[in-house]
């Protein structure tokens, strides 16, 4: 079995983020069109369009920025340019801190109000799982990012190696 290194894994993560962001953009545009067609002749159409347009624009801006950041990550890894990886690494760190904070705030709020509903537990589990996935996707990219800054620190980049560390 060939070894899977940080560079390959980080490229895979960059491509996954790029595919996710472009799919989200296409899906948002499609669902916007579909929802407007369904509500076209109803009394809630005007109210829906006002709120939905703002949400759609914000969602599209978020995903366009994700596409740009993913492209920067991929180019940074392929060209060994650490500066192009900065937006992804710092953005993911900010997202991770925000979700961990959200989990803590949600848990404290639910404890304070005595909520023990299944929805509260499900919300907590979803927030924790998203924070865990963010950390999981950030780890190899951050490790590669650090190795580019301090090359002498990370000579061993193999994550999976069947040769007992001999590299042969």
Secondary structure, DSSP 8 states (H G I E B T S, - for coil): ---EEHHHHHHHHHHHHHHHHHHHHHHHHHHHHHHHHHTTTSTTHHHHHHHHHHHHHHHHHHHHHHHHHHHHHHHHHHTT-HHHHHHHHHHHHHHHHHHHHHHHHHHHHHHHTT---HHHHHHHHHHHHHHHHHHHHHHHHHHHHHHHHSGGG----EEE-SSTT---
